[in-house]
């Protein structure tokens, strides 16, 4: 009976972890020639264990040497319960303590301590070792756990240990196979006739044979050709199981330990994660702001910087002191993928030593910039630490990004569709509580402080725009979008439908919508365009000059020269403002190439085309060119313009007049 439960060994080198696993399972987890030659565990080992009740669970055997702590962390990351191994011959040693710290930081809260090699010591030495074991687990993640003396040689304590392990599995409810499939890779190898195989402990979700997956963070799509657990082929694997996934279309060189096999399209690579970070009480020093560390998350080892989010004003040397916990960001030097709620460990970059860890609360965060941003993101992280419900996670993502649409929210949530919709429904029912506004038929979301920031930014920009362009009816939405998201890359990429956002702000009285230049423009509430005499003179001059030129089209560059000849000095900006006014209010159009095309000349063009159609049956670029006395470039531009306006219809190289145009 396959039972989704994983035990992991822990303890100092040469304390008998592998021998104990062999006594329990009959399997030697030291499979490498070097391991057998040197007599130490180097790589992670895995074995199935059938308990007295008939349930089959998994055991992960980890290296005990300090140089292989990264492999120990990789093996311990998915375990449900620990087997802390302490040799009676040596008692508690440095890696005993460090492994116990790592277990606690990775969220392991159950297990058993085993004092091994009892066949090699006398009663007094064994008593001292048992006392030491009792002391080290006191106050740790294994506090209250049973302590069992055992010998892999004589068999002492093995049956008692098996019964205790059975009790531990019975005390844990089975893991729920919720969420998209996520399996950090701890081993990769090639199998003859099959190809690449990746193994790991399934963290979440379920995968069926033939299912589509993605190798993160390599970005490689593949299929699960076949699945195994404990050497037996199965149709599905799910959370809590050890699994071997045979990947089709992938070579061993493309994947490595530290990556993950994930449901395709469900996870987003990240280089910034919001975390709750705890410094170990026994750490030699605290975790400093901007400290470079080794990050262990899942089976990945990544270099990262710690960015503290709660920093006293004016204090540069911020630190999380030993024993304290605080919100922080981990800024990674390469892409990684993680789940919300996943545990992690950090170690000093140099000299290597475990200093802390905690939980990843927001896997795909935006890096904080400046004091105000840090304060906001600290609040987001602390709220998530208290409430990690689906709706709270969705609210945190919205606050972190400021504003975004539901499609981006779904992608960043890394939830299954059903869970996402349920969380979104709960969020919509409590928008005020979470300080969020929905708009655009509920497809977009914005936190209220971001709405205030954008509204204030728009007011300021529009007032300045009106000052420089008093005659303009309003500014186009594209200009406002560029202003609001200037220098805000990640937020800009996830921005909601900006037109919906502007409409929402206008509905609240923050600005006004007006129709100008054939599109919706925006102006400050209460603003009325102001037109001075010189400006109107320039407008009328341009209008008259364009009409007088007829089919000898003028361009914007020609207008300054003509105004100068009339004794009027103008800047390019004034010409542009006048042309904008003519486009907005007097129906001026511009042909492809920049030729100005006023209403009166358009009327003449339509009359000319009607005459050509009457006499020749249709209009061509050549006939229009000849009749109007213009070049081919302008005749083609005129016909393309009228095609787009629905005045003419093109058939081959001919046009048929459909309607007149004013």
N, C-alpha and C positions, 0 to 999 in steps of 0.2 A: 504494500500500500504506500504509494508515493505521497509523502507529506511535505508541503512547502515550508521547510524550516532549515536554517543554516546555523551550524555551530562553527565558531572560529577559535583556533588555539591562540595563545599569547604567552609570552614569557622569554626569559633570557636564553642565550645560546647554550646548547648542550645541556638543557634541563630536562630533555626527554619528551618533547612535544611529538616528534615524528614517531618515536617508539610507542608512545601512548596511543596515537591514532592507529598504528599497526596492531596493537593489542586489542583495540576496540573493533576494528574493521577487517583485519587480515590483509590490509593493503599497505605497501610501502610507498609513501608519497614522495620519497627522494628518488626520482626517476632518472636524473642526469648522472652521467659517468663522473663528473667533477664532484657532485654531491656525495656519491658513494666513496670516491677516493679520499676526499677531505673530511668526510664524516660530519658535514654540516649541511643544513638546509639553505639553499640559495634562492630557489624559485618557489612560488606558491605551489602547494600540493592540494589535491582534491580527492575525496573518497566518499562513497555512500556508506551509511551506517543503518543497519536494520535493528531497531529497538526490540526489546522483549515483547512488546505488544504487537509487533509485526509492521509498524510504520517504518518507512525508509526515509531518513533525513540525510542532509549533507554535512560534511566537515571540510573546512578550509584550514590547511596547515600552513603556518607562516614562518618565515625565517626569524631567528632570534638575534642575529648579529646586528650591532648598531649601524653597520654600513648598509644594511638592507631594510632600514626602517620604512623607506618608501614602499617597499613590497609588502611589508607587514600592513601598512595603512591601506594599500590597495586590496589586500585580502580581507581586512577587517571591516571594510566599508559597507558590506552588505549582510553582515551576520545578525542573527536574531539574539543569540546568546553566546557567551564566551566561556572557554575553558582556560583559566589562568593556571599555567603550569609553573611550579616552584620545586626545584630539586632539593630533597632533604639534605643532600651532601653539601650544598652551598648556601641555601636559604635565599632570601630576597637579594637580587642583584640589580645593577643599573637598568637593564632593559626590562626587568620585571616591572619596575616603577614606570618607565616610559611607555611600555605597552599598555599598562593599566590606564595611564593618562590618555593615551590615544583612544582606547575603548570608550572612555567617558566622553571625550570630545566628539566621538562618532555616534553618540546616542545609544550605545549598548547599555541596557539597564537590568540585565539578568545574566546569570551564569553560575559557574561552580569553580572553586579553587581546588586544584589537585596537587598534593605534595608527593612528588614522584621519587623513584629510586629508594624506596623504603627498605629494600633488601640489602642496601649497602651501608646502613647506619644502625647504631644502637638505639635503644629506647629513649635515652636522654637527648641525643641529637635530634631524633624525630620530634620529640616534644618541643624542643626549641624552634624547629622549622615550622611546626603547626602554629606555635605562638606568633612567630613572625608573619605567617600567612594571615592570621586573624588581625594583626595590627595593620597590615598594608591594605586590606580591603575595607577596614573601618573608615567611614567617611567617603569612600569611593563609590563608583557606579555599581560595584558588586557587594556593597555593604549588605550584610544579612545572608549572603550566599553560603551554601554548605562548603565545608572544607573536608576533602576526602584524601586520606593517605593511600597511596597506590604504588604498585610495582608492575611495570610492563614485562618483567622477567618472571616473577613468581605468580603473577595474576592477582595479587592482593588488591582489593578495592575495585577491581574492574567491573564486577557485577553490580556493586553498589553505585558506581559511577553511571552505569547504564540505566539503572532505575531512576537515579536523580535526573539524568538527561531526559528520560521519558516524562517525568513529572514536569520538567520545564516546558516541553512541547505541549503537554496537556493544558498548561496554564496560560498559553498564548492562543488567542483566537487566530484562525487561519488568515493570512494576508489576503486582502481584497484585491482582485485583479482590476483595479480602477485606473483610469487614465491611459494615455498613449503608451505603447510598449517602450521600455527604456532599460537597456542592459549594458552597463559599463563593461568594457572588454578587459579581461585580465590575462588572457593567453591567446596567441594566434599561432596556427600551424597549418601545414599542408597535409592532406590525407590523399594517398594515392587513389586515383579514380574518382575522387570527389572534389578536390581543389581546396580552396581556403576555408578554414574553420575558425570561428571565433567563439571563445567560451567566456562565461561570466555568471554573476548572480543577477537574476531578473529583479529589478527594483520595482517596476510598475507595469501594469497592463498585461496583455496576453498576445502571443504571436502564434499563428497557425502555419503549418508547413505550406510553402508556396506563397506566403504573405510578402508584401512589398515592404522593404525597409530602406533606411538611409544610414550610411556610416558617417557618424559625426566625429570630429569636425572636418573630415576629409571631403564631405559633400558628394559622396559616391552613392548612387542608387543601386540597389541590388534586390535579389529575391532570396528568401529562405528556402533553399532547395530541399533541405531536410533538417530535422531537429532531433537531438538526443538529450536525454538526462540520465546520468549515471551509466552511460554506455548503451542504453536501450533506446531504440528509435520510438519517437512519440509523434502524435499529430499536432499537439499544442504544448506550449510552455507558458507559465504565468508567474506573476510576482511571488518571490520567495523560493523559487526553484533555481538550482544550478542547471545551466543549459549550454549545449554546444550547438551552434548555428552554422550549418554548411551554406556558404554564400555563393550564389551563382553570378558569373560575370565579374568576379573580383579576384585579384591576385593577392597573395600574402604580402607582397611588398607595398600594397596600397593601404594596408590597415596595420594598426599596432595597439599594444596595450596603452590604455589611457583614452582611447577613443570610445565610442559607444554605438551599439546597434539600436536604432530607434525606429519607431513608426514613421513612415515617409511623410515629410512635410510638417511633422508635429512639433519639432523643436527648432529653436533659433540660436545660432552661435552667439556668444557674448564675450566681451572683454571687460565688462563692468558689472559687479554684483553687489547688491546691498545685503549686508550680513549683520547678525548680532554676534559680536566677537568677544570671547572671554579669554583673558590671560590666565594661565595656570597659576594657582596660588604659590606653587613651589618653583615657578620660573625664576631664573637668575635676575631678570629685569623685565620691565613692562614692555608693551608693544608701542613703539613710537610712531607718530605721524610720518608718513612717507617712507616707512621702513620697508626694505626689500626683503621678501620672504619666499620660502618654498611653500606653495599651496598644494594640498592633497585633497582632491574632491573626486568622489567616485574612484576610479583607478588612475586618474590623471595626476601627474606631477607637473606643476607650472610655476614659473617665476612670476611674482606679482608684487605690487606696491600696496601698502595699507594706507588708505586715506581716511583719517578719523573725521567723523561728521559733527561731533560735539567738541568744540574748541572754545576756550575762554577768549573773549576779546582781548587782543593785544598780546596773547600768550602764544609764542611760536613753537615751543617744545612740548606739544601735547603728547600725553602718554596714557595708555590704559594700564594702570598699575596691576601687579600680580594679584590675582584673586578677584579683579573687577571685570565687569562686562559693559560694553558700550556699542552703539550703532557705528558702523564703518562701511566703507566701500573697498572692495578688492579690485584693483586695476590690473588686469592680466596682460602679460606680454605676448600671449597668443590666444586664439579662439578656444573656448571651452563651452560645454553644454552641461546644464544642471537643472534639477527640479527645484521648485519652491519647497522649502522645508528640509532640503538635503543637508546633511552634516559635512563638516570639513575640518581639516587640521592645518595649522601653519607651523613651520619650523624656521628658526634663524637661518639666514642665508649663509652666514659664516660667523663663528663655528656652528656646525649643525646641531640643533637641539630643539625639541618640541617646546613651543612657547604658548600655544593656545589653539583655539578653534571655535566652532559654534555652528550656527545654522545659516544657510543661504535663504534669505527671505524673498528677495526679488532678483531672479537670475539674470534678467535682461534690463539692467538699469542704465540710466543716463548719468555720466560722471558729473559730480557737483563742481560748480565754478563760482567761487566767491562765498562770502560769509552768509548771505541771505539764502543762497542755494543749499549750502551745507545744513543750515538750520531747518529748512523745509524737508530735506531728504532724511535728516535725523528723525523728524517727527513721523514721516512715512514709515521708516524702518521700525521705530518703537511701537507704533500702532500694529504693524504686522506681527511683531513678536508677541503681542497680547492676543491678537485675533487673526488667525490664518485661514478663516473660512473663505470659500470661493469668492463671495461677494466682496470681502475685505481685500483679497488679492487683486481683484479687478479694479477696485477703487484705488488701490495703491499704484497700479500701473498707470491709471489715468492721471493721478496727482504727479507721478514721476515724470510723465511726458507733457503734462499741462493740458493737452487736448489731442484727441485722436478719434478715428472712426472705428466702428464695431469690427470691421474686417481685420484691422491692425491689432485691435484689442484681443481678438480671438487668437491670432497668431502668437502674440506675446504671452498670452495666458498659458500656453502649452497644455491646455485642457482638451479632453474629448468634447465633441460638439454638444452632447446631452448635458454634461456637467457645466459647460460654459453657458448654455441657455438657461439652466436652472440658476446659476450664479448671477447671470445678468438680470433675470427676473427679480431675484431678491434685491439686487442693487437698485433697480428701477423703483422698487417699492420703498426704498430708503435713501433717495437721492439727497434730500436735505440733510439727513444725518451724516452722510459722507461728504457733504460740501461739494456736490457735483450737479451740473446742469446738463440735461439732454436736449438736443435740438436736431433739426433736419429730420423730422418724422421719427425721432428716437434712434437714428443711425449713428449719431455723433455725440461725443461727450467732452465736457470741459470742466475743470475744477474752477470753483468760484474765484479764487485768487488769480488764476490765469485769465479768467474772463475780465476781471477788473484791470489786470495789467494790459491786456490787449485793447480794451475800451479806452483806457487812459492814453496808451500809445497812439491809437488812431485819432483821438481828439487832438493831441499835440501835433501830430503830423498834418492833419487836415487844416488846423489853424495856420500853420506855417505855409501850407500849400495855397490857402486862400489869400494869404498876405502877398505871396509872389504872383498868384494868378487870380486877381480879384474878379476877372471877367468870366472865368471858367465855371461851368455849372457844378462840377465836382471832379473828383479823382477816380480813375479806373481801379477796379478791384485788384488787378495785377500789381499796381504800384503799392497798394495797401498791404498785400500779401508779402511782397518783398521787404517792406518796412517792418512788419510785425515779426517776421521770422529771420531777420538779418542776423547772421552769426549764430543761429540756433539749429545746427545741422540735424541732430537726431529728432528734435521736436518737429522740425520742418518736414522731415521725411515721413513722419507719422501724422501730419496735420490732417484735420478733418476737412470736409467739403467747405472751403473758405467762403463760398457764396452763401451757404446756409448759415455760417457763423455771422457774417455781416448782416444778413437778414434778421437774425436773432437780436443782434446788438441794436439794429435800427428799430425793431419792434419795442425794445425797452427804452427808446428815446436817446440812445447813445450817439446816434448819427441819423442822417436822412438819406433815403434812396431817391435818385432822380434818373430819368431817362435822358441820355445825351450821347451824341455820336453813334446812335443806333444800339447802344448797350446801356446796362445799368451802371451808373456812377454813384459816388457817395460824397456827401458833404457834411460839415459840422452842423449839428442841430441849430436851427434858427438863422443859418447863413443865407444871405441874399447876394447874388453876383452884383458887382459894382463895375460899371463901365465908364471910363473917362473919355473926354473929347478926342484926345490924340489917338487913343486906341480905336475909337469908332472911325476916325479918319483913315487909319491904316486898313481897317476891315473893308470899308467902302472902296478905298483905292484898289485893294487887291481884287475885290469882287468885280469892279468895273474893268480892271486891266485884263482879267481872265476872260470876261465876256467879250471885250473888244478884240482880244487875240483870236477868238473863235477857234478854228481848227489848227492854228499855229500855237499849239499848247505851250503854256508857261509852266515852269517848275518853281519850287520854293527858292532855289538859288537865283532865279531871274528877278525875283521881287525886290530884293534889297537894292539892286542896280536901278530899277525903275523908280523906286521911292527916292533914292539918292538924286536921280535926275530931276525929281519934283521938289528937291530941296528938303527932304525929310530923312533924317539919320535914324536908322533903326538897327537893333541887334538881332542876331539869329533867334534868340529866345523870344523877342517880340513878334517876329515873323511867325514862329511856331504857335504862339498864343493866339494870334489873329487867325491863323489857319484852323486851329482847334475850334475857335468860336464859329467860324464859317461852317465847319463840319457839323457842329452841334446844332446851330440855329438856322443856317441859311442853305442847308442841303448841298454843300459843296462835296464832291466826290473826287477821289484820286485814282487814276488808272495805274495799271501795272507799269512800273518804270518811273512813277512819280509825276506824270502829267496831270495838271489840275483840270477838273471837268465840271464846270458850274452848270446849274439847271438849264439856263437858256441855251447853252451849247449842246446839252444833251437833247433838248427838244429839237434843235436843228438837225442833229444826227438822226433822230428817229424819223423826222419828216423826209430826210434824204434817203433813208433806207426804205421807207414806204414807197417812194417814187421809183427806186431801183427795183423793188419787188414787182411793182405794177408793170414796169416796162420789160424786165428781164426774167420775171418769175421767181427770183430769189436774190439774195445778197451774198456776195463773196468778198473776201478781203481785197481782192484785186479791183472789183467794181467800186467798192467804197473808197479805196485809195484814189482811184482815178476821179470819182465824182467830187470828193472833198478836197482833192489836191494835197494829200498828206502822204507820208511814207508808209511802207508796209507795217513797220513796227507799231505805229499808232493805229492803223486800221485794224490790225489783229487785236490790239489791246481794247479798242472800242467794242469789237464784236464779243470778245471774252467777257467784258464787263456786262453787256446786255444779256449774254447767255446766263450769267450768274444771277442777274436780276429777274430772269423769267420774261424778258421782253422779246428775246429771240430764242429759237430752237435750232440747234446745229444738226444737220444731216450731211455727213461727209464733209466737204469743204464749203457747203452752202448753209445759209441761214434763212429761216422763215420767220417773219414778224408775227408775234403772238398778240401783242397789245401795245398800246401807246403808253408813254411814260411822261409824267409831269416833272 
